[in-house]
Amino acid sequence: MSYSKPCRFSNTTKSCLHRYIRCKRHCQTFFVNVLPSSTILEVKEQVSKALSEETTPKNIRVFIPETKSPLPDEATISDHNQIANDSILHLAFRKTGYDENDDSEESWEEVQIESSGFPE
């Protein structure tokens, strides 16, 4: 049995096969299959579908642990060198009762990024 090295996505490496990323929110983890050309909106659509469309992609924000800003919907996986096979992204949902056009910070859940407990 042979194992290939994890593919690190970059703007110059577009030939990688499907990979998966883990999208975490509170105690939930969603395993999402992606390509380097997959957009953040497509990731949010897969999470929404996994939740039986309990929430819409417009009500989900996606974060890389190293950033404090949500990733834009039109960004691709390959736009962010930090996103590799088995990467963890974090999700925040819009709070109940807020309009989906309200993008104020108080309308969103706090992003919960937990330490793995392992030394880096």
Biopython code that builds the backbone (N, CA, C, O; Angstrom):
import numpy as np
from Bio.PDB.StructureBuilder import StructureBuilder

atoms = [
    (1, "MET", "N", (0.848, -1.159, 0.000)),
    (1, "MET", "CA", (0.000, 0.000, 0.000)),
    (1, "MET", "C", (0.898, 1.228, 0.000)),
    (1, "MET", "O", (1.845, 1.298, 0.783)),
    (2, "SER", "N", (0.623, 2.171, -0.844)),
    (2, "SER", "CA", (1.441, 3.376, -0.878)),
    (2, "SER", "C", (0.604, 4.570, -0.445)),
    (2, "SER", "O", (-0.601, 4.634, -0.691)),
    (3, "TYR", "N", (1.260, 5.492, 0.193)),
    (3, "TYR", "CA", (0.605, 6.701, 0.663)),
    (3, "TYR", "C", (1.245, 7.889, -0.028)),
    (3, "TYR", "O", (2.466, 7.963, -0.170)),
    (4, "SER", "N", (0.405, 8.812, -0.452)),
    (4, "SER", "CA", (0.966, 10.013, -1.053)),
    (4, "SER", "C", (1.066, 11.088, 0.013)),
    (4, "SER", "O", (0.299, 11.092, 0.976)),
    (5, "LYS", "N", (1.996, 11.982, -0.160)),
    (5, "LYS", "CA", (2.133, 13.091, 0.770)),
    (5, "LYS", "C", (0.902, 13.983, 0.646)),
    (5, "LYS", "O", (0.316, 14.093, -0.431)),
    (6, "PRO", "N", (0.509, 14.619, 1.751)),
    (6, "PRO", "CA", (-0.631, 15.531, 1.656)),
    (6, "PRO", "C", (-0.327, 16.622, 0.646)),
    (6, "PRO", "O", (0.786, 17.142, 0.584)),
    (7, "CYS", "N", (-1.317, 16.950, -0.127)),
    (7, "CYS", "CA", (-1.148, 17.975, -1.145)),
    (7, "CYS", "C", (-1.342, 19.342, -0.516)),
    (7, "CYS", "O", (-2.383, 19.593, 0.091)),
    (8, "ARG", "N", (-0.390, 20.212, -0.641)),
    (8, "ARG", "CA", (-0.507, 21.580, -0.153)),
    (8, "ARG", "C", (-1.013, 22.406, -1.318)),
    (8, "ARG", "O", (-0.349, 22.504, -2.350)),
    (9, "PHE", "N", (-2.181, 22.999, -1.158)),
    (9, "PHE", "CA", (-2.755, 23.784, -2.249)),
    (9, "PHE", "C", (-2.025, 25.111, -2.373)),
    (9, "PHE", "O", (-1.718, 25.748, -1.365)),
    (10, "SER", "N", (-1.753, 25.522, -3.571)),
    (10, "SER", "CA", (-1.167, 26.834, -3.828)),
    (10, "SER", "C", (-1.626, 27.277, -5.201)),
    (10, "SER", "O", (-2.238, 26.510, -5.943)),
    (11, "ASN", "N", (-1.331, 28.497, -5.524)),
    (11, "ASN", "CA", (-1.742, 29.020, -6.823)),
    (11, "ASN", "C", (-1.058, 28.303, -7.978)),
    (11, "ASN", "O", (-1.539, 28.343, -9.111)),
    (12, "THR", "N", (0.061, 27.648, -7.696)),
    (12, "THR", "CA", (0.781, 26.975, -8.771)),
    (12, "THR", "C", (0.487, 25.485, -8.825)),
    (12, "THR", "O", (0.885, 24.820, -9.781)),
    (13, "THR", "N", (-0.193, 24.948, -7.835)),
    (13, "THR", "CA", (-0.489, 23.520, -7.802)),
    (13, "THR", "C", (-1.985, 23.325, -7.934)),
    (13, "THR", "O", (-2.705, 23.379, -6.937)),
    (14, "LYS", "N", (-2.462, 23.101, -9.133)),
    (14, "LYS", "CA", (-3.893, 22.959, -9.362)),
    (14, "LYS", "C", (-4.273, 21.531, -9.735)),
    (14, "LYS", "O", (-5.443, 21.252, -9.998)),
    (15, "SER", "N", (-3.300, 20.626, -9.761)),
    (15, "SER", "CA", (-3.581, 19.276, -10.227)),
    (15, "SER", "C", (-3.905, 18.304, -9.094)),
    (15, "SER", "O", (-4.073, 17.111, -9.347)),
    (16, "CYS", "N", (-3.997, 18.778, -7.867)),
    (16, "CYS", "CA", (-4.297, 17.888, -6.746)),
    (16, "CYS", "C", (-5.707, 17.334, -6.872)),
    (16, "CYS", "O", (-6.611, 18.011, -7.363)),
    (17, "LEU", "N", (-5.884, 16.102, -6.427)),
    (17, "LEU", "CA", (-7.195, 15.477, -6.442)),
    (17, "LEU", "C", (-8.026, 16.001, -5.291)),
    (17, "LEU", "O", (-7.580, 16.829, -4.496)),
    (18, "HIS", "N", (-9.244, 15.499, -5.222)),
    (18, "HIS", "CA", (-10.123, 15.872, -4.121)),
    (18, "HIS", "C", (-9.420, 15.682, -2.790)),
    (18, "HIS", "O", (-8.699, 14.705, -2.587)),
    (19, "ARG", "N", (-9.632, 16.605, -1.907)),
    (19, "ARG", "CA", (-9.139, 16.530, -0.534)),
    (19, "ARG", "C", (-10.306, 16.843, 0.376)),
    (19, "ARG", "O", (-11.390, 17.203, -0.083)),
    (20, "TYR", "N", (-10.081, 16.708, 1.643)),
    (20, "TYR", "CA", (-11.143, 17.114, 2.547)),
    (20, "TYR", "C", (-10.601, 18.111, 3.559)),
    (20, "TYR", "O", (-9.420, 18.104, 3.906)),
    (21, "ILE", "N", (-11.486, 18.950, 4.011)),
    (21, "ILE", "CA", (-11.183, 19.878, 5.089)),
    (21, "ILE", "C", (-12.208, 19.638, 6.183)),
    (21, "ILE", "O", (-13.307, 19.148, 5.923)),
    (22, "ARG", "N", (-11.846, 19.981, 7.385)),
    (22, "ARG", "CA", (-12.774, 19.863, 8.509)),
    (22, "ARG", "C", (-13.263, 21.255, 8.861)),
    (22, "ARG", "O", (-12.463, 22.161, 9.094)),
    (23, "CYS", "N", (-14.567, 21.422, 8.899)),
    (23, "CYS", "CA", (-15.180, 22.692, 9.273)),
    (23, "CYS", "C", (-15.803, 22.503, 10.646)),
    (23, "CYS", "O", (-16.690, 21.668, 10.823)),
    (24, "LYS", "N", (-15.334, 23.286, 11.628)),
    (24, "LYS", "CA", (-15.764, 23.092, 13.010)),
    (24, "LYS", "C", (-16.615, 24.262, 13.487)),
    (24, "LYS", "O", (-16.353, 25.427, 13.188)),
    (25, "ARG", "N", (-17.650, 23.893, 14.247)),
    (25, "ARG", "CA", (-18.504, 24.864, 14.924)),
    (25, "ARG", "C", (-18.942, 24.224, 16.238)),
    (25, "ARG", "O", (-19.596, 23.181, 16.233)),
    (26, "HIS", "N", (-18.588, 24.838, 17.351)),
    (26, "HIS", "CA", (-18.903, 24.300, 18.677)),
    (26, "HIS", "C", (-18.443, 22.834, 18.733)),
    (26, "HIS", "O", (-17.257, 22.561, 18.549)),
    (27, "CYS", "N", (-19.351, 21.899, 18.980)),
    (27, "CYS", "CA", (-18.962, 20.485, 19.064)),
    (27, "CYS", "C", (-19.261, 19.733, 17.766)),
    (27, "CYS", "O", (-19.209, 18.503, 17.740)),
    (28, "GLN", "N", (-19.570, 20.453, 16.698)),
    (28, "GLN", "CA", (-19.842, 19.818, 15.399)),
    (28, "GLN", "C", (-18.611, 19.904, 14.510)),
    (28, "GLN", "O", (-17.883, 20.896, 14.525)),
    (29, "THR", "N", (-18.391, 18.847, 13.734)),
    (29, "THR", "CA", (-17.337, 18.860, 12.715)),
    (29, "THR", "C", (-17.938, 18.345, 11.422)),
    (29, "THR", "O", (-18.552, 17.279, 11.392)),
    (30, "PHE", "N", (-17.756, 19.110, 10.353)),
    (30, "PHE", "CA", (-18.240, 18.733, 9.023)),
    (30, "PHE", "C", (-17.022, 18.421, 8.167)),
    (30, "PHE", "O", (-16.097, 19.228, 8.072)),
    (31, "PHE", "N", (-17.026, 17.239, 7.540)),
    (31, "PHE", "CA", (-15.955, 16.865, 6.624)),
    (31, "PHE", "C", (-16.422, 17.230, 5.227)),
    (31, "PHE", "O", (-17.436, 16.722, 4.750)),
    (32, "VAL", "N", (-15.681, 18.111, 4.573)),
    (32, "VAL", "CA", (-16.094, 18.660, 3.285)),
    (32, "VAL", "C", (-15.051, 18.311, 2.235)),
    (32, "VAL", "O", (-13.868, 18.603, 2.410)),
    (33, "ASN", "N", (-15.486, 17.686, 1.142)),
    (33, "ASN", "CA", (-14.594, 17.404, 0.015)),
    (33, "ASN", "C", (-14.434, 18.658, -0.816)),
    (33, "ASN", "O", (-15.413, 19.327, -1.145)),
    (34, "VAL", "N", (-13.193, 18.972, -1.153)),
    (34, "VAL", "CA", (-12.908, 20.184, -1.920)),
    (34, "VAL", "C", (-11.866, 19.914, -2.996)),
    (34, "VAL", "O", (-11.128, 18.930, -2.945)),
    (35, "LEU", "N", (-11.831, 20.793, -3.943)),
    (35, "LEU", "CA", (-10.771, 20.881, -4.947)),
    (35, "LEU", "C", (-10.067, 22.216, -4.736)),
    (35, "LEU", "O", (-10.622, 23.087, -4.067)),
    (36, "PRO", "N", (-8.887, 22.408, -5.270)),
    (36, "PRO", "CA", (-8.245, 23.718, -5.165)),
    (36, "PRO", "C", (-9.127, 24.839, -5.735)),
    (36, "PRO", "O", (-9.052, 25.980, -5.281)),
    (37, "SER", "N", (-9.955, 24.512, -6.725)),
    (37, "SER", "CA", (-10.811, 25.529, -7.355)),
    (37, "SER", "C", (-12.140, 25.726, -6.627)),
    (37, "SER", "O", (-12.925, 26.592, -7.013)),
    (38, "SER", "N", (-12.407, 24.935, -5.579)),
    (38, "SER", "CA", (-13.647, 25.102, -4.822)),
    (38, "SER", "C", (-13.660, 26.470, -4.144)),
    (38, "SER", "O", (-12.637, 26.934, -3.641)),
    (39, "THR", "N", (-14.825, 27.107, -4.137)),
    (39, "THR", "CA", (-14.949, 28.409, -3.490)),
    (39, "THR", "C", (-15.439, 28.241, -2.048)),
    (39, "THR", "O", (-15.953, 27.191, -1.664)),
    (40, "ILE", "N", (-15.268, 29.279, -1.285)),
    (40, "ILE", "CA", (-15.763, 29.279, 0.094)),
    (40, "ILE", "C", (-17.285, 29.169, 0.082)),
    (40, "ILE", "O", (-17.857, 28.531, 0.965)),
    (41, "LEU", "N", (-17.943, 29.768, -0.888)),
    (41, "LEU", "CA", (-19.394, 29.622, -1.001)),
    (41, "LEU", "C", (-19.774, 28.155, -1.186)),
    (41, "LEU", "O", (-20.755, 27.701, -0.597)),
    (42, "GLU", "N", (-19.024, 27.408, -1.985)),
    (42, "GLU", "CA", (-19.307, 25.987, -2.181)),
    (42, "GLU", "C", (-19.114, 25.201, -0.882)),
    (42, "GLU", "O", (-19.866, 24.267, -0.607)),
    (43, "VAL", "N", (-18.119, 25.572, -0.092)),
    (43, "VAL", "CA", (-17.919, 24.934, 1.208)),
    (43, "VAL", "C", (-19.139, 25.202, 2.086)),
    (43, "VAL", "O", (-19.660, 24.286, 2.722)),
    (44, "LYS", "N", (-19.597, 26.455, 2.122)),
    (44, "LYS", "CA", (-20.759, 26.817, 2.927)),
    (44, "LYS", "C", (-22.019, 26.097, 2.441)),
    (44, "LYS", "O", (-22.860, 25.714, 3.254)),
    (45, "GLU", "N", (-22.158, 25.910, 1.133)),
    (45, "GLU", "CA", (-23.309, 25.174, 0.590)),
    (45, "GLU", "C", (-23.296, 23.718, 1.050)),
    (45, "GLU", "O", (-24.347, 23.159, 1.365)),
    (46, "GLN", "N", (-22.109, 23.098, 1.092)),
    (46, "GLN", "CA", (-22.013, 21.714, 1.557)),
    (46, "GLN", "C", (-22.372, 21.599, 3.038)),
    (46, "GLN", "O", (-23.030, 20.640, 3.441)),
    (47, "VAL", "N", (-21.949, 22.563, 3.845)),
    (47, "VAL", "CA", (-22.299, 22.558, 5.269)),
    (47, "VAL", "C", (-23.802, 22.735, 5.423)),
    (47, "VAL", "O", (-24.431, 22.038, 6.220)),
    (48, "SER", "N", (-24.377, 23.651, 4.675)),
    (48, "SER", "CA", (-25.825, 23.885, 4.726)),
    (48, "SER", "C", (-26.589, 22.622, 4.360)),
    (48, "SER", "O", (-27.575, 22.277, 5.011)),
    (49, "LYS", "N", (-26.133, 21.934, 3.320)),
    (49, "LYS", "CA", (-26.784, 20.689, 2.893)),
    (49, "LYS", "C", (-26.650, 19.614, 3.975)),
    (49, "LYS", "O", (-27.591, 18.853, 4.205)),
    (50, "ALA", "N", (-25.509, 19.542, 4.632)),
    (50, "ALA", "CA", (-25.316, 18.557, 5.697)),
    (50, "ALA", "C", (-26.253, 18.813, 6.879)),
    (50, "ALA", "O", (-26.600, 17.893, 7.619)),
    (51, "LEU", "N", (-26.650, 20.058, 7.041)),
    (51, "LEU", "CA", (-27.571, 20.425, 8.115)),
    (51, "LEU", "C", (-29.022, 20.407, 7.639)),
    (51, "LEU", "O", (-29.893, 21.014, 8.262)),
    (52, "SER", "N", (-29.274, 19.712, 6.541)),
    (52, "SER", "CA", (-30.617, 19.655, 5.944)),
    (52, "SER", "C", (-31.163, 21.058, 5.719)),
    (52, "SER", "O", (-32.351, 21.326, 5.897)),
    (53, "GLU", "N", (-30.255, 21.939, 5.323)),
    (53, "GLU", "CA", (-30.583, 23.329, 4.999)),
    (53, "GLU", "C", (-31.261, 24.050, 6.159)),
    (53, "GLU", "O", (-32.113, 24.917, 5.960)),
    (54, "GLU", "N", (-30.863, 23.670, 7.386)),
    (54, "GLU", "CA", (-31.316, 24.344, 8.600)),
    (54, "GLU", "C", (-30.896, 25.817, 8.582)),
    (54, "GLU", "O", (-31.579, 26.682, 9.131)),
    (55, "THR", "N", (-29.765, 26.077, 7.941)),
    (55, "THR", "CA", (-29.289, 27.439, 7.752)),
    (55, "THR", "C", (-28.815, 27.576, 6.312)),
    (55, "THR", "O", (-28.488, 26.580, 5.667)),
    (56, "THR", "N", (-28.776, 28.788, 5.814)),
    (56, "THR", "CA", (-28.359, 29.020, 4.436)),
    (56, "THR", "C", (-26.889, 29.453, 4.407)),
    (56, "THR", "O", (-26.358, 29.922, 5.414)),
    (57, "PRO", "N", (-26.236, 29.295, 3.257)),
    (57, "PRO", "CA", (-24.844, 29.733, 3.156)),
    (57, "PRO", "C", (-24.648, 31.216, 3.527)),
    (57, "PRO", "O", (-23.593, 31.599, 4.034)),
    (58, "LYS", "N", (-25.662, 32.032, 3.272)),
    (58, "LYS", "CA", (-25.559, 33.456, 3.598)),
    (58, "LYS", "C", (-25.476, 33.680, 5.114)),
    (58, "LYS", "O", (-25.037, 34.737, 5.569)),
    (59, "ASN", "N", (-25.900, 32.679, 5.884)),
    (59, "ASN", "CA", (-25.881, 32.787, 7.342)),
    (59, "ASN", "C", (-24.713, 32.050, 7.976)),
    (59, "ASN", "O", (-24.744, 31.732, 9.165)),
    (60, "ILE", "N", (-23.675, 31.775, 7.175)),
    (60, "ILE", "CA", (-22.481, 31.071, 7.665)),
    (60, "ILE", "C", (-21.246, 31.892, 7.295)),
    (60, "ILE", "O", (-21.131, 32.395, 6.178)),
    (61, "ARG", "N", (-20.343, 32.016, 8.234)),
    (61, "ARG", "CA", (-19.026, 32.608, 7.964)),
    (61, "ARG", "C", (-17.975, 31.524, 8.147)),
    (61, "ARG", "O", (-18.123, 30.645, 8.997)),
    (62, "VAL", "N", (-16.907, 31.587, 7.345)),
    (62, "VAL", "CA", (-15.807, 30.619, 7.399)),
    (62, "VAL", "C", (-14.520, 31.367, 7.738)),
    (62, "VAL", "O", (-14.220, 32.412, 7.161)),
    (63, "PHE", "N", (-13.771, 30.810, 8.684)),
    (63, "PHE", "CA", (-12.524, 31.424, 9.136)),
    (63, "PHE", "C", (-11.382, 30.427, 9.088)),
    (63, "PHE", "O", (-11.571, 29.237, 9.338)),
    (64, "ILE", "N", (-10.193, 30.924, 8.764)),
    (64, "ILE", "CA", (-8.946, 30.179, 8.941)),
    (64, "ILE", "C", (-8.488, 30.528, 10.348)),
    (64, "ILE", "O", (-8.570, 31.692, 10.739)),
    (65, "PRO", "N", (-8.006, 29.552, 11.129)),
    (65, "PRO", "CA", (-7.621, 29.852, 12.513)),
    (65, "PRO", "C", (-6.675, 31.056, 12.662)),
    (65, "PRO", "O", (-6.740, 31.766, 13.665)),
    (66, "GLU", "N", (-5.814, 31.287, 11.690)),
    (66, "GLU", "CA", (-4.832, 32.369, 11.797)),
    (66, "GLU", "C", (-5.416, 33.751, 11.517)),
    (66, "GLU", "O", (-4.743, 34.757, 11.741)),
    (67, "THR", "N", (-6.652, 33.820, 11.036)),
    (67, "THR", "CA", (-7.221, 35.115, 10.674)),
    (67, "THR", "C", (-8.421, 35.449, 11.544)),
    (67, "THR", "O", (-9.054, 34.562, 12.118)),
    (68, "LYS", "N", (-8.720, 36.707, 11.632)),
    (68, "LYS", "CA", (-9.883, 37.150, 12.396)),
    (68, "LYS", "C", (-10.998, 37.603, 11.472)),
    (68, "LYS", "O", (-12.088, 37.937, 11.936)),
    (69, "SER", "N", (-10.742, 37.620, 10.177)),
    (69, "SER", "CA", (-11.741, 38.053, 9.206)),
    (69, "SER", "C", (-12.328, 36.850, 8.489)),
    (69, "SER", "O", (-11.612, 35.895, 8.189)),
    (70, "PRO", "N", (-13.642, 36.889, 8.209)),
    (70, "PRO", "CA", (-14.237, 35.774, 7.460)),
    (70, "PRO", "C", (-13.693, 35.733, 6.037)),
    (70, "PRO", "O", (-13.363, 36.767, 5.455)),
    (71, "LEU", "N", (-13.605, 34.528, 5.488)),
    (71, "LEU", "CA", (-13.143, 34.380, 4.104)),
    (71, "LEU", "C", (-14.264, 34.788, 3.161)),
    (71, "LEU", "O", (-15.421, 34.444, 3.399)),
    (72, "PRO", "N", (-13.945, 35.514, 2.095)),
    (72, "PRO", "CA", (-14.986, 35.921, 1.145)),
    (72, "PRO", "C", (-15.517, 34.734, 0.338)),
    (72, "PRO", "O", (-14.776, 33.802, 0.024)),
    (73, "ASP", "N", (-16.798, 34.782, 0.010)),
    (73, "ASP", "CA", (-17.453, 33.690, -0.721)),
    (73, "ASP", "C", (-16.758, 33.347, -2.030)),
    (73, "ASP", "O", (-16.694, 32.179, -2.412)),
    (74, "GLU", "N", (-16.245, 34.346, -2.712)),
    (74, "GLU", "CA", (-15.659, 34.100, -4.031)),
    (74, "GLU", "C", (-14.224, 33.577, -3.971)),
    (74, "GLU", "O", (-13.674, 33.169, -4.994)),
    (75, "ALA", "N", (-13.614, 33.585, -2.790)),
    (75, "ALA", "CA", (-12.250, 33.070, -2.638)),
    (75, "ALA", "C", (-12.248, 31.564, -2.878)),
    (75, "ALA", "O", (-13.224, 30.877, -2.573)),
    (76, "THR", "N", (-11.153, 31.060, -3.422)),
    (76, "THR", "CA", (-11.016, 29.620, -3.646)),
    (76, "THR", "C", (-10.072, 29.029, -2.607)),
    (76, "THR", "O", (-9.336, 29.747, -1.931)),
    (77, "ILE", "N", (-10.110, 27.725, -2.497)),
    (77, "ILE", "CA", (-9.214, 27.020, -1.579)),
    (77, "ILE", "C", (-7.761, 27.335, -1.938)),
    (77, "ILE", "O", (-6.931, 27.538, -1.052)),
    (78, "SER", "N", (-7.456, 27.375, -3.227)),
    (78, "SER", "CA", (-6.076, 27.627, -3.649)),
    (78, "SER", "C", (-5.624, 29.061, -3.392)),
    (78, "SER", "O", (-4.428, 29.346, -3.456)),
    (79, "ASP", "N", (-6.559, 29.973, -3.101)),
    (79, "ASP", "CA", (-6.192, 31.350, -2.761)),
    (79, "ASP", "C", (-5.533, 31.438, -1.387)),
    (79, "ASP", "O", (-4.894, 32.440, -1.067)),
    (80, "HIS", "N", (-5.684, 30.403, -0.584)),
    (80, "HIS", "CA", (-5.190, 30.422, 0.794)),
    (80, "HIS", "C", (-4.225, 29.267, 1.003)),
    (80, "HIS", "O", (-4.639, 28.117, 1.155)),
    (81, "ASN", "N", (-2.935, 29.582, 1.010)),
    (81, "ASN", "CA", (-1.900, 28.551, 1.138)),
    (81, "ASN", "C", (-2.000, 27.763, 2.440)),
    (81, "ASN", "O", (-1.482, 26.650, 2.532)),
    (82, "GLN", "N", (-2.665, 28.334, 3.452)),
    (82, "GLN", "CA", (-2.792, 27.647, 4.731)),
    (82, "GLN", "C", (-3.759, 26.468, 4.651)),
    (82, "GLN", "O", (-3.719, 25.592, 5.515)),
    (83, "ILE", "N", (-4.623, 26.420, 3.642)),
    (83, "ILE", "CA", (-5.630, 25.364, 3.553)),
    (83, "ILE", "C", (-5.055, 24.186, 2.767)),
    (83, "ILE", "O", (-4.916, 24.236, 1.545)),
    (84, "ALA", "N", (-4.727, 23.133, 3.502)),
    (84, "ALA", "CA", (-4.177, 21.913, 2.904)),
    (84, "ALA", "C", (-5.135, 20.766, 3.187)),
    (84, "ALA", "O", (-6.161, 20.956, 3.840)),
    (85, "ASN", "N", (-4.806, 19.584, 2.701)),
    (85, "ASN", "CA", (-5.602, 18.405, 3.028)),
    (85, "ASN", "C", (-5.676, 18.262, 4.551)),
    (85, "ASN", "O", (-4.666, 18.389, 5.243)),
    (86, "ASP", "N", (-6.871, 18.000, 5.060)),
    (86, "ASP", "CA", (-7.133, 17.808, 6.482)),
    (86, "ASP", "C", (-6.991, 19.088, 7.304)),
    (86, "ASP", "O", (-6.836, 19.024, 8.524)),
    (87, "SER", "N", (-7.043, 20.243, 6.653)),
    (87, "SER", "CA", (-7.024, 21.507, 7.393)),
    (87, "SER", "C", (-8.324, 21.682, 8.157)),
    (87, "SER", "O", (-9.354, 21.101, 7.816)),
    (88, "ILE", "N", (-8.247, 22.489, 9.190)),
    (88, "ILE", "CA", (-9.434, 22.813, 9.977)),
    (88, "ILE", "C", (-9.803, 24.268, 9.726)),
    (88, "ILE", "O", (-8.988, 25.175, 9.894)),
    (89, "LEU", "N", (-11.052, 24.467, 9.319)),
    (89, "LEU", "CA", (-11.611, 25.812, 9.200)),
    (89, "LEU", "C", (-12.675, 25.945, 10.277)),
    (89, "LEU", "O", (-13.215, 24.944, 10.748)),
    (90, "HIS", "N", (-12.974, 27.166, 10.665)),
    (90, "HIS", "CA", (-13.958, 27.390, 11.715)),
    (90, "HIS", "C", (-15.163, 28.125, 11.151)),
    (90, "HIS", "O", (-15.045, 28.972, 10.266)),
    (91, "LEU", "N", (-16.331, 27.775, 11.694)),
    (91, "LEU", "CA", (-17.588, 28.343, 11.228)),
    (91, "LEU", "C", (-18.228, 29.179, 12.319)),
    (91, "LEU", "O", (-18.102, 28.886, 13.508)),
    (92, "ALA", "N", (-18.915, 30.219, 11.891)),
    (92, "ALA", "CA", (-19.778, 31.000, 12.771)),
    (92, "ALA", "C", (-21.095, 31.188, 12.040)),
    (92, "ALA", "O", (-21.116, 31.485, 10.845)),
    (93, "PHE", "N", (-22.185, 31.015, 12.757)),
    (93, "PHE", "CA", (-23.515, 31.187, 12.164)),
    (93, "PHE", "C", (-24.100, 32.519, 12.610)),
    (93, "PHE", "O", (-23.749, 33.051, 13.663)),
    (94, "ARG", "N", (-24.997, 33.043, 11.788)),
    (94, "ARG", "CA", (-25.719, 34.249, 12.166)),
    (94, "ARG", "C", (-26.658, 33.885, 13.311)),
    (94, "ARG", "O", (-27.299, 32.835, 13.282)),
    (95, "LYS", "N", (-26.740, 34.744, 14.309)),
    (95, "LYS", "CA", (-27.609, 34.500, 15.455)),
    (95, "LYS", "C", (-29.074, 34.551, 15.035)),
    (95, "LYS", "O", (-29.449, 35.293, 14.128)),
    (96, "THR", "N", (-29.886, 33.758, 15.702)),
    (96, "THR", "CA", (-31.327, 33.733, 15.452)),
    (96, "THR", "C", (-31.914, 35.120, 15.721)),
    (96, "THR", "O", (-31.559, 35.789, 16.691)),
    (97, "GLY", "N", (-32.819, 35.527, 14.836)),
    (97, "GLY", "CA", (-33.497, 36.806, 15.020)),
    (97, "GLY", "C", (-32.877, 37.960, 14.251)),
    (97, "GLY", "O", (-33.453, 39.047, 14.198)),
    (98, "TYR", "N", (-31.710, 37.738, 13.653)),
    (98, "TYR", "CA", (-31.071, 38.792, 12.870)),
    (98, "TYR", "C", (-31.361, 38.570, 11.398)),
    (98, "TYR", "O", (-31.384, 37.434, 10.926)),
    (99, "ASP", "N", (-31.582, 39.656, 10.676)),
    (99, "ASP", "CA", (-31.858, 39.611, 9.246)),
    (99, "ASP", "C", (-30.607, 39.153, 8.501)),
    (99, "ASP", "O", (-29.491, 39.503, 8.886)),
    (100, "GLU", "N", (-30.787, 38.375, 7.440)),
    (100, "GLU", "CA", (-29.608, 37.870, 6.708)),
    (100, "GLU", "C", (-28.837, 38.966, 5.990)),
    (100, "GLU", "O", (-27.742, 38.711, 5.489)),
    (101, "ASN", "N", (-29.373, 40.169, 5.926)),
    (101, "ASN", "CA", (-28.630, 41.289, 5.339)),
    (101, "ASN", "C", (-27.897, 42.106, 6.397)),
    (101, "ASN", "O", (-27.183, 43.052, 6.066)),
    (102, "ASP", "N", (-28.070, 41.746, 7.671)),
    (102, "ASP", "CA", (-27.400, 42.437, 8.773)),
    (102, "ASP", "C", (-26.030, 41.805, 8.968)),
    (102, "ASP", "O", (-25.932, 40.684, 9.466)),
    (103, "ASP", "N", (-24.981, 42.506, 8.585)),
    (103, "ASP", "CA", (-23.627, 41.978, 8.727)),
    (103, "ASP", "C", (-22.869, 42.589, 9.905)),
    (103, "ASP", "O", (-21.644, 42.501, 9.976)),
    (104, "SER", "N", (-23.607, 43.209, 10.827)),
    (104, "SER", "CA", (-22.945, 43.768, 12.004)),
    (104, "SER", "C", (-22.348, 42.630, 12.828)),
    (104, "SER", "O", (-22.860, 41.511, 12.811)),
    (105, "GLU", "N", (-21.275, 42.916, 13.541)),
    (105, "GLU", "CA", (-20.577, 41.885, 14.316)),
    (105, "GLU", "C", (-21.478, 41.239, 15.361)),
    (105, "GLU", "O", (-21.347, 40.045, 15.633)),
    (106, "GLU", "N", (-22.391, 42.010, 15.951)),
    (106, "GLU", "CA", (-23.249, 41.434, 16.994)),
    (106, "GLU", "C", (-24.266, 40.450, 16.442)),
    (106, "GLU", "O", (-24.884, 39.714, 17.210)),
    (107, "SER", "N", (-24.456, 40.420, 15.111)),
    (107, "SER", "CA", (-25.413, 39.480, 14.520)),
    (107, "SER", "C", (-24.810, 38.085, 14.323)),
    (107, "SER", "O", (-25.509, 37.166, 13.896)),
    (108, "TRP", "N", (-23.519, 37.921, 14.630)),
    (108, "TRP", "CA", (-22.829, 36.653, 14.398)),
    (108, "TRP", "C", (-22.396, 36.012, 15.707)),
    (108, "TRP", "O", (-22.088, 36.701, 16.679)),
    (109, "GLU", "N", (-22.376, 34.671, 15.718)),
    (109, "GLU", "CA", (-21.816, 33.939, 16.852)),
    (109, "GLU", "C", (-20.335, 34.283, 16.977)),
    (109, "GLU", "O", (-19.687, 34.690, 16.013)),
    (110, "GLU", "N", (-19.821, 34.107, 18.186)),
    (110, "GLU", "CA", (-18.396, 34.262, 18.396)),
    (110, "GLU", "C", (-17.695, 33.038, 17.821)),
    (110, "GLU", "O", (-18.167, 31.914, 17.990)),
    (111, "VAL", "N", (-16.583, 33.248, 17.149)),
    (111, "VAL", "CA", (-15.830, 32.129, 16.594)),
    (111, "VAL", "C", (-15.083, 31.452, 17.730)),
    (111, "VAL", "O", (-14.374, 32.108, 18.492)),
    (112, "GLN", "N", (-15.243, 30.139, 17.842)),
    (112, "GLN", "CA", (-14.591, 29.381, 18.896)),
    (112, "GLN", "C", (-13.472, 28.545, 18.306)),
    (112, "GLN", "O", (-13.709, 27.499, 17.702)),
    (113, "ILE", "N", (-12.252, 29.020, 18.489)),
    (113, "ILE", "CA", (-11.072, 28.309, 17.996)),
    (113, "ILE", "C", (-10.374, 27.713, 19.205)),
    (113, "ILE", "O", (-9.826, 28.426, 20.045)),
    (114, "GLU", "N", (-10.407, 26.374, 19.272)),
    (114, "GLU", "CA", (-9.819, 25.676, 20.409)),
    (114, "GLU", "C", (-8.423, 25.194, 20.056)),
    (114, "GLU", "O", (-8.137, 24.827, 18.917)),
    (115, "SER", "N", (-7.574, 25.205, 21.051)),
    (115, "SER", "CA", (-6.240, 24.671, 20.878)),
    (115, "SER", "C", (-6.303, 23.154, 20.872)),
    (115, "SER", "O", (-7.103, 22.564, 21.598)),
    (116, "SER", "N", (-5.480, 22.527, 20.073)),
    (116, "SER", "CA", (-5.452, 21.075, 19.994)),
    (116, "SER", "C", (-4.806, 20.452, 21.228)),
    (116, "SER", "O", (-4.971, 19.261, 21.493)),
    (117, "GLY", "N", (-4.068, 21.270, 21.981)),
    (117, "GLY", "CA", (-3.375, 20.725, 23.144)),
    (117, "GLY", "C", (-2.025, 20.149, 22.774)),
    (117, "GLY", "O", (-1.276, 19.739, 23.660)),
    (118, "PHE", "N", (-1.693, 20.105, 21.512)),
    (118, "PHE", "CA", (-0.409, 19.588, 21.060)),
    (118, "PHE", "C", (0.535, 20.744, 20.817)),
    (118, "PHE", "O", (0.097, 21.793, 20.345)),
    (119, "PRO", "N", (1.806, 20.597, 21.116)),
    (119, "PRO", "CA", (2.764, 21.665, 20.829)),
    (119, "PRO", "C", (2.875, 21.879, 19.321)),
    (119, "PRO", "O", (2.756, 20.942, 18.531)),
    (120, "GLU", "N", (3.100, 23.099, 18.955)),
    (120, "GLU", "CA", (3.177, 23.432, 17.525)),
    (120, "GLU", "C", (4.602, 23.354, 17.046)),
    (120, "GLU", "O", (4.872, 23.599, 15.870)),
]
sb = StructureBuilder()
sb.init_structure("model")
sb.init_model(0)
sb.init_chain("A")
sb.init_seg("    ")
for serial, (resi, resn, name, xyz) in enumerate(atoms, 1):
    if name == "N":
        sb.init_residue(resn, " ", resi, " ")
    sb.init_atom(name, np.array(xyz, "f"), 0.0, 1.0, " ", f" {name:<3s}", serial, name[0])
structure = sb.get_structure()
